[in-house]
Amino acid sequence: MPTKPPDPTAGPAPGPAPDGFHGRLHRVTPVGLSSRTAQTEGMRRVEALSGATVGSVDLWMGQTHVAAATLSANHHHGRSETGIYVVRGHPGFVFLDDGEEVRIDTSPGDYIYVPPWVPHREENLDPDEEAVVVIARTTQEAIVVNLPDLRWVGPVATAPVSPARREWHTY
């Protein structure tokens, strides 16, 4: 009697394919999102694709939710680059440029790029609608460093060790 094949969408990957080429695809449904990730006051992050959920090695991807009329705490993501896609709402992204606060307002369909080490915060000034964004990071771990304000205090990134790998010397 034939046996039922394993569900390719169930659970984390057992690890990379032995030959490096014949892995499997994974599906994470909304019920499979995990809140076991670094958090910042004023927002809620959920993890979708990570080592813990699908066995990824270099990729972290998830969602961020900012409630109506809410500002997040200031934070940065260390050595990780962050790509953001706005799904719902009109979140604003605030950072310092030459010591002055700059706000980028967004709409659904917009993308935001956050370079490594850049302090920023998310703001949702809409009094009624939650803002939801999808985030992807270039580090498998969800690095979050919460800060008292937007000024940078810490190591100075001097130059990539390897432009292809985006590893940074910090002093």
Secondary structure, 3 states (H helix, E strand, C coil): CCCCCCCCCCCCCCCCCCCCCCCCCCCCCHHHCECCCCCCCCCEEEEEECHHHHCCCCCEEEEEEECCCEECCEEECCCCCEEEEEEECCCEEEEEECCEEEEEECCCCCEEEECCCCCEEEEECCCCCCEEEEEEECCCCCCCEEECCCCCCCCCEEEEEECCCCEEEEC
